[in-house]
Amino acid sequence: MKVLIFGAAGQLGKDLQRVLKKDFTLSPVTHDQCDITNDTATQKFIAESKPDWVINCAAWTDVPGCEKDDQKAFAVNALGAKHIAAGCAKSKSKLIHISTDYVFDGRQNQPYSETSLPRPVNVYGLSKLTGEHYIPMTHDQYFIVRTSGLYGIHPNRGKKTNFVETMLKLAKERDVVKVVDDEILTPTFTLNLAQQIKVLMGIDRYGIYHATNNGSCSWYEFTRKIFEMAKINTRLEKTTVKEFASPVKRPAYSVLKNLNLQNLGIDFMKMWDAALEDYFSDKDNKLKL
Ligand SMILES: NC(=O)c1ccc[n+]([C@@H]2O[C@H](COP(=O)([O-])OP(=O)(O)OC[C@H]3O[C@@H](n4cnc5c(N)ncnc54)[C@H](OP(=O)(O)O)[C@@H]3O)[C@@H](O)[C@H]2O)c1
């Protein structure tokens, strides 16, 4: 079976290739090869490739950037998703589209399930939610997979790094590292998510799925665990979103419950701290190669 992956140079796109390469014929597609904002080019790409599956990991993930340029955010995250779904409908390819916890407003204090009402608080979240809405309008064989706080051994394309590596770098450079303690999420290891997506490809129950690592923490608690696992003694202090003065509004609580995966008995996402341990071993193994 053939799988076409848009956003193949991104952190999730790369881990999907590691996970799927043994069992599928892969066509990784980078931004240079096809710009998903171009409807004709995107549909032509899919029509010529005739894949059984299309996985869309392509997105503009720069949250502050999206706030400044909503046209670009919607062109990539909303219309890009629509163009891919239209190409999939014509070539009868099944679609897996990746979305985000940022479709929620963060006012809840218990995990959001697939039936919770989305209400984004920033342009990135709104553009991703619009992308989600375009998909069922266009195609009926689709999985929308919402995830959160991704990190993996391949860097996020925009940031050229990930949160774990940023904290390790700051720990070397600074005497004190301050991290917000009032934004709660579930950091998610891309390799574990890629493995879960492969499991999802084995079923034909289309729809929306939440797929994050299990449990939850604040960014401060996540950093404390990173320092503990990396045996770092740099002083770590709590701060708040208000003190940090971020230019973009973000949901204060964006924990997702993998309810649909759990109902099908296929939630293989690890606890967030066990997944972080896997990340460190994955990183060590890569360095040894
Ligand atoms: N990162 C997170 O914490 C997070 C959290 C929740 C959900 N998600 C979702 O998870 C998915 C994967 O995220 P990620 O962190 O792996 O992202 P990433 O590393 O930033 O990769 C995204 C990829 O999309 C490509 N891309 C951007 N604009 C494009 C365009 N117009 N046409 C074609 N390709 C384009 C980028 O290529 P260039 O770099 O060459 O432009 C990049 O390779 C996205 O849907 C994202 O919204 C991410």
The ligand as an SDF file (V2000), in Angstrom:
LIG
                    3D

 48 52  0  0  0  0  0  0  0  0999 V2000
    4.3230   21.1940   16.9690 N   0  0  0  0  0  0  0  0  0  0  0  0
    3.3870   20.9990   17.8680 C   0  0  0  0  0  0  0  0  0  0  0  0
    3.6260   21.1490   19.0750 O   0  0  0  0  0  0  0  0  0  0  0  0
    2.0040   20.5870   17.4460 C   0  0  0  0  0  0  0  0  0  0  0  0
    0.9960   20.4720   18.4100 C   0  0  0  0  0  0  0  0  0  0  0  0
   -0.2790   20.0600   18.0010 C   0  0  0  0  0  0  0  0  0  0  0  0
   -0.5310   19.7660   16.6710 C   0  0  0  0  0  0  0  0  0  0  0  0
    0.4740   19.9160   15.7490 N   0  0  0  0  0  0  0  0  0  0  0  0
    0.1710   19.6120   14.3380 C   0  0  0  0  0  0  0  0  0  0  0  0
    0.9670   18.4890   13.9800 O   0  0  0  0  0  0  0  0  0  0  0  0
    1.3260   18.5650   12.5940 C   0  0  0  0  0  0  0  0  0  0  0  0
    2.8260   18.3610   12.4420 C   0  0  0  0  0  0  0  0  0  0  0  0
    3.4930   19.3760   13.1740 O   0  0  0  0  0  0  0  0  0  0  0  0
    5.0880   19.4320   13.2570 P   0  0  0  0  0  0  0  0  0  0  0  0
    5.4340   19.9550   14.6010 O   0  0  0  0  0  0  0  0  0  0  0  0
    5.6880   18.1600   12.7600 O   0  0  0  0  0  0  0  0  0  0  0  0
    5.3610   20.5980   12.2100 O   0  0  0  0  0  0  0  0  0  0  0  0
    6.7000   21.0690   11.4980 P   0  0  0  0  0  0  0  0  0  0  0  0
    7.9090   20.3900   12.0310 O   0  0  0  0  0  0  0  0  0  0  0  0
    6.6460   22.5740   11.5120 O   0  0  0  0  0  0  0  0  0  0  0  0
    6.4500   20.5490   10.0120 O   0  0  0  0  0  0  0  0  0  0  0  0
    5.4680   21.1050    9.2140 C   0  0  0  0  0  0  0  0  0  0  0  0
    5.8800   20.8850    7.7810 C   0  0  0  0  0  0  0  0  0  0  0  0
    4.9150   21.5080    6.9300 O   0  0  0  0  0  0  0  0  0  0  0  0
    5.5990   22.0700    5.8350 C   0  0  0  0  0  0  0  0  0  0  0  0
    4.8210   23.1600    5.2340 N   0  0  0  0  0  0  0  0  0  0  0  0
    4.5700   24.3840    5.7470 C   0  0  0  0  0  0  0  0  0  0  0  0
    3.8610   25.1160    4.8750 N   0  0  0  0  0  0  0  0  0  0  0  0
    3.6720   24.3240    3.7820 C   0  0  0  0  0  0  0  0  0  0  0  0
    3.0290   24.5180    2.5220 C   0  0  0  0  0  0  0  0  0  0  0  0
    2.4320   25.6800    2.2230 N   0  0  0  0  0  0  0  0  0  0  0  0
    3.0190   23.4880    1.6330 N   0  0  0  0  0  0  0  0  0  0  0  0
    3.6330   22.3090    1.9210 C   0  0  0  0  0  0  0  0  0  0  0  0
    4.2600   22.0740    3.0840 N   0  0  0  0  0  0  0  0  0  0  0  0
    4.2810   23.0680    4.0060 C   0  0  0  0  0  0  0  0  0  0  0  0
    6.8910   22.5900    6.4240 C   0  0  0  0  0  0  0  0  0  0  0  0
    7.8510   22.7230    5.4130 O   0  0  0  0  0  0  0  0  0  0  0  0
    8.9120   23.9610    5.4410 P   0  0  0  0  0  0  0  0  0  0  0  0
    9.4990   23.9620    6.8180 O   0  0  0  0  0  0  0  0  0  0  0  0
    9.8780   23.6100    4.3750 O   0  0  0  0  0  0  0  0  0  0  0  0
    8.1020   25.1940    5.1680 O   0  0  0  0  0  0  0  0  0  0  0  0
    7.2440   21.4910    7.4240 C   0  0  0  0  0  0  0  0  0  0  0  0
    8.0460   20.4920    6.8270 O   0  0  0  0  0  0  0  0  0  0  0  0
    0.7800   19.9020   12.1070 C   0  0  0  0  0  0  0  0  0  0  0  0
   -0.4780   19.7000   11.5080 O   0  0  0  0  0  0  0  0  0  0  0  0
    0.5600   20.7070   13.3730 C   0  0  0  0  0  0  0  0  0  0  0  0
   -0.4640   21.6770   13.2250 O   0  0  0  0  0  0  0  0  0  0  0  0
    1.7250   20.2960   16.1140 C   0  0  0  0  0  0  0  0  0  0  0  0
  1  2  1  0
  2  3  2  0
  2  4  1  0
  4  5  1  0
  4 48  2  0
  5  6  2  0
  6  7  1  0
  7  8  2  0
  8  9  1  0
  8 48  1  0
  9 10  1  0
  9 46  1  0
 10 11  1  0
 11 12  1  0
 11 44  1  0
 12 13  1  0
 13 14  1  0
 14 15  2  0
 14 16  1  0
 14 17  1  0
 17 18  1  0
 18 19  2  0
 18 20  1  0
 18 21  1  0
 21 22  1  0
 22 23  1  0
 23 24  1  0
 23 42  1  0
 24 25  1  0
 25 26  1  0
 25 36  1  0
 26 27  1  0
 26 35  1  0
 27 28  2  0
 28 29  1  0
 29 30  1  0
 29 35  2  0
 30 31  1  0
 30 32  2  0
 32 33  1  0
 33 34  2  0
 34 35  1  0
 36 37  1  0
 36 42  1  0
 37 38  1  0
 38 39  2  0
 38 40  1  0
 38 41  1  0
 42 43  1  0
 44 45  1  0
 44 46  1  0
 46 47  1  0
M  CHG  2   8   1  16  -1
M  END
$$$$
